[in-house]
Amino acid sequence: MPDIAIDLFTDPAACTADPFPFDTVHPLQGTGPRPKMEALRRSRFERTLYLDCDVVMVTEVAPVFDVLEHFDIAGAQEQFGCAPIAFQGGADAPPVAFRQINSGVLGVRKSAASSAFLQKWEDLFRQREARFDQPLLTELLYCEPVRLAVLPQEYNLMYLPFMRNAVPGMMIAPRLLHLPFLHKGDTHLSPADQPFDLAGLLNDAQFENLGKLIEGDVTLGARPLLRHAVGNTLRKSPWLDRKLRKVLDWFA
Protein backbone atom coordinates (compact mmCIF):
# COMPACT_ATOMS: atom_id res chain seq x y z
CA MET A 1 0.00 0.00 0.00
CA PRO A 2 2.56 2.61 -1.16
CA ASP A 3 0.13 5.52 -0.91
CA ILE A 4 -0.65 4.98 2.77
CA ALA A 5 1.29 7.13 5.26
CA ILE A 6 3.06 5.23 8.05
CA ASP A 7 3.97 6.93 11.32
CA LEU A 8 6.15 5.63 14.14
CA PHE A 9 5.83 6.47 17.82
CA THR A 10 9.03 5.69 19.67
CA ASP A 11 11.42 6.77 22.43
CA PRO A 12 12.74 10.33 21.97
CA ALA A 13 16.29 9.03 21.79
CA ALA A 14 15.37 6.91 18.77
CA CYS A 15 14.07 9.85 16.74
CA THR A 16 16.50 10.88 14.00
CA ALA A 17 16.59 13.60 11.38
CA ASP A 18 15.83 11.05 8.64
CA PRO A 19 12.56 9.28 9.40
CA PHE A 20 12.80 6.79 6.50
CA PRO A 21 11.01 4.46 5.98
CA PHE A 22 8.36 6.28 8.04
CA ASP A 23 6.54 9.42 6.96
CA THR A 24 6.73 10.93 10.44
CA VAL A 25 8.40 9.84 13.67
CA HIS A 26 6.76 11.04 16.88
CA PRO A 27 8.63 11.04 20.20
CA LEU A 28 6.57 9.50 22.97
CA GLN A 29 5.69 11.88 25.78
CA GLY A 30 4.86 9.35 28.48
CA THR A 31 6.70 6.41 29.96
CA GLY A 32 5.67 2.88 30.63
CA PRO A 33 5.58 -0.54 28.98
CA ARG A 34 2.46 0.06 26.85
CA PRO A 35 2.62 3.33 24.86
CA LYS A 36 0.09 2.21 22.24
CA MET A 37 -2.75 4.13 23.89
CA GLU A 38 -0.78 7.38 23.68
CA ALA A 39 0.15 6.68 20.08
CA LEU A 40 -3.46 6.06 19.12
CA ARG A 41 -4.66 9.16 20.99
CA ARG A 42 -2.10 11.36 19.27
CA SER A 43 -2.47 9.88 15.80
CA ARG A 44 -2.81 12.60 13.16
CA PHE A 45 -5.01 10.40 10.99
CA GLU A 46 -8.80 10.30 10.90
CA ARG A 47 -8.57 6.52 10.59
CA THR A 48 -5.60 4.72 12.07
CA LEU A 49 -4.45 1.12 11.86
CA TYR A 50 -2.13 0.33 14.75
CA LEU A 51 0.30 -2.61 14.43
CA ASP A 52 2.48 -4.17 17.11
CA CYS A 53 6.13 -4.43 16.09
CA ASP A 54 5.78 -8.21 15.61
CA VAL A 55 3.01 -7.90 13.01
CA VAL A 56 3.92 -8.45 9.36
CA MET A 57 1.71 -7.21 6.54
CA VAL A 58 1.15 -9.81 3.83
CA THR A 59 -1.42 -8.19 1.54
CA GLU A 60 -3.33 -4.89 1.40
CA VAL A 61 -5.62 -4.02 4.31
CA ALA A 62 -7.76 -1.25 2.80
CA PRO A 63 -11.03 -2.91 3.95
CA VAL A 64 -10.13 -2.11 7.57
CA PHE A 65 -10.28 1.61 6.75
CA ASP A 66 -13.64 1.04 5.05
CA VAL A 67 -14.93 -0.65 8.22
CA LEU A 68 -13.79 2.35 10.27
CA GLU A 69 -16.19 4.54 8.30
CA HIS A 70 -18.95 2.91 10.39
CA PHE A 71 -17.23 1.86 13.64
CA ASP A 72 -15.09 3.51 16.29
CA ILE A 73 -12.71 0.59 16.90
CA ALA A 74 -11.84 -2.55 14.95
CA GLY A 75 -9.94 -5.57 16.23
CA ALA A 76 -9.76 -9.34 15.88
CA GLN A 77 -10.60 -11.89 18.54
CA GLU A 78 -7.81 -13.44 20.58
CA GLN A 79 -7.19 -16.82 18.96
CA PHE A 80 -5.88 -18.46 22.13
CA GLY A 81 -9.04 -18.33 24.23
CA CYS A 82 -7.61 -20.54 27.00
CA ALA A 83 -4.20 -18.86 27.21
CA PRO A 84 -3.23 -17.38 30.61
CA ILE A 85 -3.86 -13.84 29.39
CA ALA A 86 -7.47 -14.78 28.58
CA PHE A 87 -8.19 -15.28 32.30
CA GLN A 88 -6.61 -12.10 33.62
CA GLY A 89 -9.72 -9.93 33.45
CA GLY A 90 -10.59 -10.30 37.13
CA ALA A 91 -14.03 -9.65 38.62
CA ASP A 92 -14.94 -7.15 35.88
CA ALA A 93 -14.11 -9.50 33.02
CA PRO A 94 -16.83 -9.85 30.37
CA PRO A 95 -18.64 -13.19 29.92
CA VAL A 96 -16.63 -15.88 28.20
CA ALA A 97 -18.87 -15.50 25.13
CA PHE A 98 -17.30 -12.05 24.64
CA ARG A 99 -13.79 -13.16 23.79
CA GLN A 100 -10.84 -10.87 24.33
CA ILE A 101 -9.88 -8.61 21.44
CA ASN A 102 -6.21 -8.97 20.61
CA SER A 103 -4.55 -5.60 21.07
CA GLY A 104 -1.74 -6.18 18.56
CA VAL A 105 -3.81 -4.97 15.61
CA LEU A 106 -6.30 -2.18 16.22
CA GLY A 107 -8.17 0.15 13.93
CA VAL A 108 -9.43 3.43 15.40
CA ARG A 109 -11.59 6.16 13.92
CA LYS A 110 -10.96 9.60 15.38
CA SER A 111 -14.06 10.64 17.33
CA ALA A 112 -15.07 11.95 20.74
CA ALA A 113 -16.07 8.42 21.77
CA SER A 114 -12.83 6.78 20.70
CA SER A 115 -10.68 9.54 22.24
CA ALA A 116 -12.45 9.19 25.59
CA PHE A 117 -12.12 5.41 25.36
CA LEU A 118 -8.38 5.52 24.69
CA GLN A 119 -7.81 7.99 27.52
CA LYS A 120 -9.71 5.79 29.97
CA TRP A 121 -7.84 2.70 28.80
CA GLU A 122 -4.52 4.48 29.36
CA ASP A 123 -5.50 5.92 32.74
CA LEU A 124 -6.83 2.66 34.16
CA PHE A 125 -3.83 0.71 32.87
CA ARG A 126 -1.54 3.09 34.77
CA GLN A 127 -3.69 3.17 37.91
CA ARG A 128 -3.93 -0.60 38.15
CA GLU A 129 -0.24 -1.03 37.38
CA ALA A 130 -1.29 -3.76 34.98
CA ARG A 131 1.21 -5.86 33.11
CA PHE A 132 -0.92 -6.55 30.03
CA ASP A 133 -3.22 -4.11 28.26
CA GLN A 134 -5.41 -6.66 26.48
CA PRO A 135 -7.67 -7.80 29.36
CA LEU A 136 -8.44 -4.20 30.26
CA LEU A 137 -9.09 -3.36 26.60
CA THR A 138 -11.71 -6.09 26.38
CA GLU A 139 -13.27 -5.09 29.68
CA LEU A 140 -13.76 -1.55 28.41
CA LEU A 141 -14.98 -2.63 24.98
CA TYR A 142 -17.69 -4.60 26.74
CA CYS A 143 -19.02 -1.73 28.83
CA GLU A 144 -18.02 1.56 27.15
CA PRO A 145 -20.19 3.29 24.49
CA VAL A 146 -17.98 2.65 21.46
CA ARG A 147 -18.92 0.77 18.32
CA LEU A 148 -16.69 -2.29 17.90
CA ALA A 149 -16.12 -4.10 14.59
CA VAL A 150 -14.74 -7.62 15.09
CA LEU A 151 -12.29 -8.38 12.29
CA PRO A 152 -11.85 -11.92 10.94
CA GLN A 153 -8.78 -13.91 11.97
CA GLU A 154 -7.05 -13.18 8.66
CA TYR A 155 -6.40 -9.63 9.89
CA ASN A 156 -4.45 -10.83 12.93
CA LEU A 157 -3.39 -14.41 12.28
CA MET A 158 -1.29 -15.81 15.14
CA TYR A 159 -1.96 -19.55 14.82
CA LEU A 160 -0.22 -20.37 11.56
CA PRO A 161 -1.53 -23.98 11.25
CA PHE A 162 -4.85 -22.41 10.25
CA MET A 163 -3.25 -21.82 6.85
CA ARG A 164 -2.49 -25.52 6.51
CA ASN A 165 -5.72 -26.95 7.90
CA ALA A 166 -8.25 -24.60 6.30
CA VAL A 167 -10.65 -26.38 3.97
CA PRO A 168 -11.65 -24.69 0.68
CA GLY A 169 -13.93 -21.77 1.34
CA MET A 170 -12.95 -21.49 5.01
CA MET A 171 -10.69 -18.44 4.89
CA ILE A 172 -9.35 -15.75 2.61
CA ALA A 173 -5.63 -15.11 2.40
CA PRO A 174 -4.12 -13.71 5.62
CA ARG A 175 -3.61 -9.97 5.55
CA LEU A 176 -1.57 -9.61 8.74
CA LEU A 177 0.57 -12.23 10.46
CA HIS A 178 1.16 -11.71 14.20
CA LEU A 179 4.47 -13.45 14.97
CA PRO A 180 5.58 -13.16 18.63
CA PHE A 181 8.78 -15.09 17.92
CA LEU A 182 10.11 -11.94 16.23
CA HIS A 183 10.77 -10.64 19.76
CA LYS A 184 13.17 -13.46 20.52
CA GLY A 185 16.87 -12.83 19.98
CA ASP A 186 18.31 -10.44 17.43
CA THR A 187 18.27 -12.60 14.29
CA HIS A 188 15.44 -10.57 12.75
CA LEU A 189 16.85 -7.10 13.40
CA SER A 190 18.79 -6.71 10.16
CA PRO A 191 18.74 -5.36 7.60
CA ALA A 192 17.02 -2.56 9.52
CA ASP A 193 15.83 -0.67 6.43
CA GLN A 194 14.18 -3.64 4.70
CA PRO A 195 10.81 -5.32 5.25
CA PHE A 196 10.67 -8.83 6.63
CA ASP A 197 11.17 -11.65 4.14
CA LEU A 198 8.34 -14.09 4.74
CA ALA A 199 10.31 -16.87 3.08
CA GLY A 200 12.83 -16.51 5.90
CA LEU A 201 10.25 -16.24 8.69
CA LEU A 202 8.00 -19.17 7.76
CA ASN A 203 8.90 -22.78 7.20
CA ASP A 204 8.54 -24.21 3.71
CA ALA A 205 5.06 -25.66 4.27
CA GLN A 206 3.73 -22.44 5.82
CA PHE A 207 5.17 -20.31 3.03
CA GLU A 208 3.72 -22.62 0.37
CA ASN A 209 0.28 -22.62 1.99
CA LEU A 210 0.33 -18.85 2.25
CA GLY A 211 1.15 -18.56 -1.44
CA LYS A 212 -1.73 -20.86 -2.38
CA LEU A 213 -4.18 -18.85 -0.28
CA ILE A 214 -3.08 -15.59 -1.89
CA GLU A 215 -3.15 -17.07 -5.38
CA GLY A 216 -6.69 -18.41 -4.94
CA ASP A 217 -8.18 -15.43 -3.09
CA VAL A 218 -10.99 -13.98 -5.19
CA THR A 219 -10.99 -10.84 -3.01
CA LEU A 220 -7.46 -10.20 -4.25
CA GLY A 221 -8.34 -10.65 -7.91
CA ALA A 222 -8.13 -14.41 -8.36
CA ARG A 223 -10.49 -16.01 -10.86
CA PRO A 224 -13.68 -17.27 -9.17
CA LEU A 225 -13.95 -21.04 -8.92
CA LEU A 226 -16.82 -23.06 -10.38
CA ARG A 227 -18.37 -23.45 -6.93
CA HIS A 228 -18.53 -19.65 -6.63
CA ALA A 229 -20.44 -19.38 -9.90
CA VAL A 230 -22.80 -22.21 -8.89
CA GLY A 231 -23.39 -20.61 -5.51
CA ASN A 232 -24.22 -17.23 -7.04
CA THR A 233 -26.63 -18.87 -9.48
CA LEU A 234 -28.43 -20.76 -6.71
CA ARG A 235 -28.75 -17.64 -4.58
CA LYS A 236 -30.47 -15.89 -7.48
CA SER A 237 -32.79 -18.86 -8.11
CA PRO A 238 -34.21 -20.15 -4.80
CA TRP A 239 -36.48 -22.68 -6.58
CA LEU A 240 -33.46 -24.21 -8.35
CA ASP A 241 -31.58 -24.31 -5.04
CA ARG A 242 -34.44 -26.23 -3.41
CA LYS A 243 -34.66 -28.76 -6.24
CA LEU A 244 -30.90 -29.32 -6.26
CA ARG A 245 -30.90 -29.88 -2.50
CA LYS A 246 -33.66 -32.47 -2.85
CA VAL A 247 -31.60 -34.32 -5.43
CA LEU A 248 -28.50 -34.22 -3.22
CA ASP A 249 -30.53 -35.38 -0.21
CA TRP A 250 -31.85 -38.30 -2.23
CA PHE A 251 -28.33 -39.46 -3.12
CA ALA A 252 -27.24 -38.99 0.51
C-alpha positions as CSV (number, residue, x, y, z in Angstrom):
1,M,0.0,0.0,0.0
2,P,2.6,2.6,-1.2
3,D,0.1,5.5,-0.9
4,I,-0.7,5.0,2.8
5,A,1.3,7.1,5.3
6,I,3.1,5.2,8.1
7,D,4.0,6.9,11.3
8,L,6.1,5.6,14.1
9,F,5.8,6.5,17.8
10,T,9.0,5.7,19.7
11,D,11.4,6.8,22.4
12,P,12.7,10.3,22.0
13,A,16.3,9.0,21.8
14,A,15.4,6.9,18.8
15,C,14.1,9.8,16.7
16,T,16.5,10.9,14.0
17,A,16.6,13.6,11.4
18,D,15.8,11.1,8.6
19,P,12.6,9.3,9.4
20,F,12.8,6.8,6.5
21,P,11.0,4.5,6.0
22,F,8.4,6.3,8.0
23,D,6.5,9.4,7.0
24,T,6.7,10.9,10.4
25,V,8.4,9.8,13.7
26,H,6.8,11.0,16.9
27,P,8.6,11.0,20.2
28,L,6.6,9.5,23.0
29,Q,5.7,11.9,25.8
30,G,4.9,9.3,28.5
31,T,6.7,6.4,30.0
32,G,5.7,2.9,30.6
33,P,5.6,-0.5,29.0
34,R,2.5,0.1,26.9
35,P,2.6,3.3,24.9
36,K,0.1,2.2,22.2
37,M,-2.8,4.1,23.9
38,E,-0.8,7.4,23.7
39,A,0.2,6.7,20.1
40,L,-3.5,6.1,19.1
41,R,-4.7,9.2,21.0
42,R,-2.1,11.4,19.3
43,S,-2.5,9.9,15.8
44,R,-2.8,12.6,13.2
45,F,-5.0,10.4,11.0
46,E,-8.8,10.3,10.9
47,R,-8.6,6.5,10.6
48,T,-5.6,4.7,12.1
49,L,-4.5,1.1,11.9
50,Y,-2.1,0.3,14.8
51,L,0.3,-2.6,14.4
52,D,2.5,-4.2,17.1
53,C,6.1,-4.4,16.1
54,D,5.8,-8.2,15.6
55,V,3.0,-7.9,13.0
56,V,3.9,-8.5,9.4
57,M,1.7,-7.2,6.5
58,V,1.2,-9.8,3.8
59,T,-1.4,-8.2,1.5
60,E,-3.3,-4.9,1.4
61,V,-5.6,-4.0,4.3
62,A,-7.8,-1.2,2.8
63,P,-11.0,-2.9,4.0
64,V,-10.1,-2.1,7.6
65,F,-10.3,1.6,6.7
66,D,-13.6,1.0,5.0
67,V,-14.9,-0.6,8.2
68,L,-13.8,2.4,10.3
69,E,-16.2,4.5,8.3
70,H,-18.9,2.9,10.4
71,F,-17.2,1.9,13.6
72,D,-15.1,3.5,16.3
73,I,-12.7,0.6,16.9
74,A,-11.8,-2.5,14.9
75,G,-9.9,-5.6,16.2
76,A,-9.8,-9.3,15.9
77,Q,-10.6,-11.9,18.5
78,E,-7.8,-13.4,20.6
79,Q,-7.2,-16.8,19.0
80,F,-5.9,-18.5,22.1
81,G,-9.0,-18.3,24.2
82,C,-7.6,-20.5,27.0
83,A,-4.2,-18.9,27.2
84,P,-3.2,-17.4,30.6
85,I,-3.9,-13.8,29.4
86,A,-7.5,-14.8,28.6
87,F,-8.2,-15.3,32.3
88,Q,-6.6,-12.1,33.6
89,G,-9.7,-9.9,33.4
90,G,-10.6,-10.3,37.1
91,A,-14.0,-9.6,38.6
92,D,-14.9,-7.2,35.9
93,A,-14.1,-9.5,33.0
94,P,-16.8,-9.9,30.4
95,P,-18.6,-13.2,29.9
96,V,-16.6,-15.9,28.2
97,A,-18.9,-15.5,25.1
98,F,-17.3,-12.1,24.6
99,R,-13.8,-13.2,23.8
100,Q,-10.8,-10.9,24.3
101,I,-9.9,-8.6,21.4
102,N,-6.2,-9.0,20.6
103,S,-4.5,-5.6,21.1
104,G,-1.7,-6.2,18.6
105,V,-3.8,-5.0,15.6
106,L,-6.3,-2.2,16.2
107,G,-8.2,0.2,13.9
108,V,-9.4,3.4,15.4
109,R,-11.6,6.2,13.9
110,K,-11.0,9.6,15.4
111,S,-14.1,10.6,17.3
112,A,-15.1,11.9,20.7
113,A,-16.1,8.4,21.8
114,S,-12.8,6.8,20.7
115,S,-10.7,9.5,22.2
116,A,-12.5,9.2,25.6
117,F,-12.1,5.4,25.4
118,L,-8.4,5.5,24.7
119,Q,-7.8,8.0,27.5
120,K,-9.7,5.8,30.0
121,W,-7.8,2.7,28.8
122,E,-4.5,4.5,29.4
123,D,-5.5,5.9,32.7
124,L,-6.8,2.7,34.2
125,F,-3.8,0.7,32.9
126,R,-1.5,3.1,34.8
127,Q,-3.7,3.2,37.9
128,R,-3.9,-0.6,38.1
129,E,-0.2,-1.0,37.4
130,A,-1.3,-3.8,35.0
131,R,1.2,-5.9,33.1
132,F,-0.9,-6.6,30.0
133,D,-3.2,-4.1,28.3
134,Q,-5.4,-6.7,26.5
135,P,-7.7,-7.8,29.4
136,L,-8.4,-4.2,30.3
137,L,-9.1,-3.4,26.6
138,T,-11.7,-6.1,26.4
139,E,-13.3,-5.1,29.7
140,L,-13.8,-1.5,28.4
141,L,-15.0,-2.6,25.0
142,Y,-17.7,-4.6,26.7
143,C,-19.0,-1.7,28.8
144,E,-18.0,1.6,27.2
145,P,-20.2,3.3,24.5
146,V,-18.0,2.7,21.5
147,R,-18.9,0.8,18.3
148,L,-16.7,-2.3,17.9
149,A,-16.1,-4.1,14.6
150,V,-14.7,-7.6,15.1
151,L,-12.3,-8.4,12.3
152,P,-11.8,-11.9,10.9
153,Q,-8.8,-13.9,12.0
154,E,-7.0,-13.2,8.7
155,Y,-6.4,-9.6,9.9
156,N,-4.5,-10.8,12.9
157,L,-3.4,-14.4,12.3
158,M,-1.3,-15.8,15.1
159,Y,-2.0,-19.5,14.8
160,L,-0.2,-20.4,11.6
161,P,-1.5,-24.0,11.2
162,F,-4.9,-22.4,10.2
163,M,-3.3,-21.8,6.9
164,R,-2.5,-25.5,6.5
165,N,-5.7,-27.0,7.9
166,A,-8.3,-24.6,6.3
167,V,-10.6,-26.4,4.0
168,P,-11.7,-24.7,0.7
169,G,-13.9,-21.8,1.3
170,M,-12.9,-21.5,5.0
171,M,-10.7,-18.4,4.9
172,I,-9.3,-15.8,2.6
173,A,-5.6,-15.1,2.4
174,P,-4.1,-13.7,5.6
175,R,-3.6,-10.0,5.5
176,L,-1.6,-9.6,8.7
177,L,0.6,-12.2,10.5
178,H,1.2,-11.7,14.2
179,L,4.5,-13.5,15.0
180,P,5.6,-13.2,18.6
181,F,8.8,-15.1,17.9
182,L,10.1,-11.9,16.2
183,H,10.8,-10.6,19.8
184,K,13.2,-13.5,20.5
185,G,16.9,-12.8,20.0
186,D,18.3,-10.4,17.4
187,T,18.3,-12.6,14.3
188,H,15.4,-10.6,12.7
189,L,16.8,-7.1,13.4
190,S,18.8,-6.7,10.2
191,P,18.7,-5.4,7.6
192,A,17.0,-2.6,9.5
193,D,15.8,-0.7,6.4
194,Q,14.2,-3.6,4.7
195,P,10.8,-5.3,5.3
196,F,10.7,-8.8,6.6
197,D,11.2,-11.7,4.1
198,L,8.3,-14.1,4.7
199,A,10.3,-16.9,3.1
200,G,12.8,-16.5,5.9
201,L,10.2,-16.2,8.7
202,L,8.0,-19.2,7.8
203,N,8.9,-22.8,7.2
204,D,8.5,-24.2,3.7
205,A,5.1,-25.7,4.3
206,Q,3.7,-22.4,5.8
207,F,5.2,-20.3,3.0
208,E,3.7,-22.6,0.4
209,N,0.3,-22.6,2.0
210,L,0.3,-18.8,2.3
211,G,1.2,-18.6,-1.4
212,K,-1.7,-20.9,-2.4
213,L,-4.2,-18.9,-0.3
214,I,-3.1,-15.6,-1.9
215,E,-3.2,-17.1,-5.4
216,G,-6.7,-18.4,-4.9
217,D,-8.2,-15.4,-3.1
218,V,-11.0,-14.0,-5.2
219,T,-11.0,-10.8,-3.0
220,L,-7.5,-10.2,-4.3
221,G,-8.3,-10.6,-7.9
222,A,-8.1,-14.4,-8.4
223,R,-10.5,-16.0,-10.9
224,P,-13.7,-17.3,-9.2
225,L,-14.0,-21.0,-8.9
226,L,-16.8,-23.1,-10.4
227,R,-18.4,-23.4,-6.9
228,H,-18.5,-19.6,-6.6
229,A,-20.4,-19.4,-9.9
230,V,-22.8,-22.2,-8.9
231,G,-23.4,-20.6,-5.5
232,N,-24.2,-17.2,-7.0
233,T,-26.6,-18.9,-9.5
234,L,-28.4,-20.8,-6.7
235,R,-28.8,-17.6,-4.6
236,K,-30.5,-15.9,-7.5
237,S,-32.8,-18.9,-8.1
238,P,-34.2,-20.2,-4.8
239,W,-36.5,-22.7,-6.6
240,L,-33.5,-24.2,-8.4
241,D,-31.6,-24.3,-5.0
242,R,-34.4,-26.2,-3.4
243,K,-34.7,-28.8,-6.2
244,L,-30.9,-29.3,-6.3
245,R,-30.9,-29.9,-2.5
246,K,-33.7,-32.5,-2.8
247,V,-31.6,-34.3,-5.4
248,L,-28.5,-34.2,-3.2
249,D,-30.5,-35.4,-0.2
250,W,-31.9,-38.3,-2.2
251,F,-28.3,-39.5,-3.1
252,A,-27.2,-39.0,0.5
